[in-house]
Amino acid sequence: MRRLVFIGLMVLLGGVAVCGQGRHRFSPEKFQEELERFVVQRAALNAQETAAFLPVFREMRSKQKVIFDKGRKLGKKKPADERGCMYAIKQQDKMELELKKIQQSYHNKFLSFLPAGKVFDIIRAEEVFHRKMLKQWSGVPRNNRR
C-alpha cells in the first residue's frame, strides 16, 4: 500500500511540476540533481558506490519518466463515458504495475553492487525527497508543516 501511495505521489509530481508556483520554473535537470544529491547523502554512499549507483539510478528514472508522462496525459481529463473511464482505470493500473516492475528490477540491480542496508536507505531517501518536494510546491508555510 505504501508503494502505491509513493507511485501516486510520483505521478502527481509531474503534474505539480508542470504547474509550478508561477514565480519559479520547474527544471527537470535541477530536480534530478537535487534528488541524486539527497539520495547519495542520505544513503551515505562513498565515491566508488556513487560512481556505480548514479548511472543505474538515472537509467531507472528515465524509464519511469516515460510511464509518468503517459500517466499525466491519461489523467488530465475525466472521460465522457463509462467505457472511457474503464479504459483509463485499466491503463492507470497497468502503468502502476509497470512502475513496480521497473522498481523491482532496478532494486535488484542495486543489490548486485551495494549492500542491502544502503539500498534500503536509497529507497527511503527517494520517498522522503518526493514528500519534501510536494510540501514545498504546495506552498504550505514551514511552520504549518507536519
Salt bridges, closest charged atoms under 4 A:
GLU34 OE2 - LYS30 NZ 3.81
GLU36 OE2 - ARG58 NE 2.80
GLU49 OE1 - LYS118 NZ 2.72
GLU59 OE2 - LYS109 NZ 3.49
ASP69 OD2 - LYS65 NZ 2.85
ASP69 OD1 - ARG72 NH2 2.48
GLU126 OE2 - ARG61 NH1 3.60
GLU127 OE2 - ARG3 NH1 2.49
GLU127 OE1 - ARG124 NH1 2.69
